[in-house]
Amino acid sequence: MKQAEKHSNNRVKVIFIIVGIIVTIINYVAFLILAPIFGNGNWSTWAGAGSVAVITALILHSCFTWRHRKSGRNEGIKFLVYNLFLITALQPFLGWFFSSGIWDWLYDLAFWVTSWVGWSIEFVYRTGIFGLTAIITMVVNFLVYDRLVFKINR
């Protein structure tokens, strides 16, 4: 029984990562569209991009990642409430944090390492902010989705 449960957990993690990559790409495209309009660290940029990502994530995670854990109507409500917090508080905070000057050395290093590609410093800067925020967000999302949102009711 334990071996089957471990296999199932590994499968969920792999699917979560695949879905997370798809959602992150969609979120990133929305972010790249909104950042020049509202600014890199602006709440509206993160909230707008995050809203598009949340709708996509709810559909994909419900249909693929945790389809075996149907827990009822509260699943969608818990997902939306958590992601409302994520969009309005956590991601804007992380976006602000990673756009603060203390990280400039990291973006400068990334620009130097990738200079042969021809990316602009602004692109590297936006990508760095988004990438660091996305990594932390995905780890927190997995823990919240696994333990609270798509929890099996016993």
N, C-alpha and C positions, 0 to 999 in steps of 0.2 A: 504494500500500500504506500509506503514512504517513497519508494522509487518512482511510482506513477505520479505522486504529488510533486516530487522534485522535477520530473520531466515537464509537468504541466506548468510549474513556476518558471522554468527556463524558457518554455515556449511563449508564455505571457511576456517575459522580459524582451525577447527577440521581437515579437510583434509590436510591443510598446515602442521600442527603439525605431523600428521601421515607420510606424505611424507618427512618432515624434519627429522624425526627419522630414516626412511629408508636410506635417503641420508647421514645422519650423521654416521650411522653404516658403510656404504660403505666407507665413507671418513676416518673413524677411522681405519678400517682394512688396508686401503692403507697407512695411517699415521704410524701404527704400523710396517708395512713392511719396510717403507722408513726411519723411525727415526733411527734405528740402523746403517743404511748405511750412511746417510748424517748428522745425528745429530738432536736433538729435536728442536732447534731454527733455523735450517738452512732453507734458502729460498727454496731450492730444495725439501725438505721434504714437505713443505706446498704447493708448486706449483704443485708437482706431485700428491699428495693426492687430492688437490682441483680440478685438471683437471678431474679426474675420477668422482668426486662428481658433477661437473658442468654438465657434459654430462647426468648423471643420473637425476639430478634435472630438467634440461630443458625438458626432455622427460616426467617425472612424473608430473611436475607442469602444463605443457601444456595439457597433457591428462586427468588430474584429478582435480587439485586444481582450475585452472582458465579456464577450458574448456568452460565455459559459456561466457568468455570475449575475444573471438577471435577478435584481433584488427588488423590483417593483417601481412604483411611480416616484418614490423619493430619490431614486438614482439621478434622474435628470435635474431635479431641484437642487440636490446637493452639488452636482457638477456645476450648475450655473452659479450658485451662491459662492462656491469656492473660487470659480474663475472670475466672478465679479470682483472679489478681493484681489485676485491675481492681477487683473487688468487695471484696477483703479489704485492699487497701493503697492504691491510687491514689484511688478515690472517697472512702473515709473520710478520707484525708489532705486532699483538696481540700475536702470538707465541713467539716472542722475548720478549715482555713485560711480559708475564706470565711465561717465563723461567728465568727472571731476579731474582736475589737473594732475592728481597723483598717479594716474595711469598713463600719462603722456609718454613716459619712457618706454612702456610696453608697445604702444602704437608706433612710436618712432623705430623701435627695434623691428617690429613686424614690417614696417614700410621699407626699412633697409634690407631685410631678408628677401622681400618680394619685389624689390626695385626692378629686377630684370624682367618682370611680367609687364610693367608699365602702368600699374594701378596708381591712381592719384592718392595723395595722403588723406584726402577727405574720405575716399572709398575705404581705405584701410582703417581709418578712425571709426567710421560708422559700422564696418564689419566687426571690428574688435569689440565695440560697445555691445552690439547685438549678440555676438558670439558668446561673450562672457555671461551676459544676461540669460541667454538661451540655455547654457549648460546648467546654471544654478536652477533655473525654472524647471528644466526637465527632471532633475533629481527630486525636487520638491513635489512636482506633479506626480511622479510615480508613487512616492510615499503616500500622498494624500489620496490619489485614486485607488491604490491598492488597499489601504487600510480604512478609508472612510467612505469614499464615493461608491465604489463597486464592491463593497464588503458583502460577503455572503451572509444572509440572515439565517441564523440557525435556531 
